[in-house]
């Protein structure tokens, strides 16, 4: 991949960017946690269990309220991999898909090990967070795709028939590379999606979502962000299912008041394009974050990834202060999410002060080692 150049950051710009990074990661995690208890349920059963209004607040999942799934776990490791890629760039090694693959392999270790191996210094700090060592219903393509060390690529993808939304749901952090051109953001998201979900619809959905987040993080409106994603998609072979799904989301705005039936219709069979379409629609019609997330959860399709995608969009659009404080207070892993978000924002805005080819802060290299692990 070519090497992007970054913007010039003033203090106000740094503060705005940090708020959007926090908003994106926390918003996606809040959506994931809201949808987790009902992810496998249809609307009829959701209403039977949670009452006529459906899910309106966190409910218990995995033994607690506010618990996140593998979607948030993988998003955290996406951020970790992106920071590690920047740090390793000082060595002359510049291939972010490889660094992201190594990060995803560190996540895979959390799914099979009892806890962190503190002797492995090259793992960095995130892989030493004990709460991440919990299986939260990871899907078969994830476990198979990361079950060995082979890197899936666009020419030789892992699980070429896998078209689910999991790769899309871990791709919001790619959109936070605001110093990159949209085409490069899309390319990285697509290449990293192929490591577990090799179907073109899944890969291109990840790219489209990343570009949408990218435009929002740069201060664009939601409609403009979707149009930018469509423009980037148009240049890629096989884009039609994803482009058509986004167009359906835009067209649904003219079809009356939002409701579960409209979200379910956009969702279709729950593949990546449908989940992306439903999430974009919910973002477009949301009165606020709480309203949008409830709309994304209470429908017949997969609730956790839909709400996670939506939370990432609204967090990037509005920043962290738009997120419901009561939900943030109960969110599993919030300290880790905040710490990682702030590290990412600092790396992207002040990276040369932390590390460069001539030297580096020892503390930063302890957190994000340059090693090959």
KABEL-V153992 format. One record per helix or strand. SS is the DSSP state (2 for helix, 1 for strand). FROM is the first residue (numbers start at 0). LEN is the number of residues. Records with the same first field share a line. If there is no record, write none. Layout:
SS=FROM-LEN, FROM-LEN
//
This chain:
2=10-26, 42-8, 69-22, 95-15, 120-3, 125-3, 129-3, 139-6, 165-4, 171-4, 181-12, 199-18, 221-13, 239-15, 259-8, 271-14, 288-9, 302-16, 319-3, 324-6, 333-21, 361-6
1=59-2, 63-2, 354-2, 358-2
//
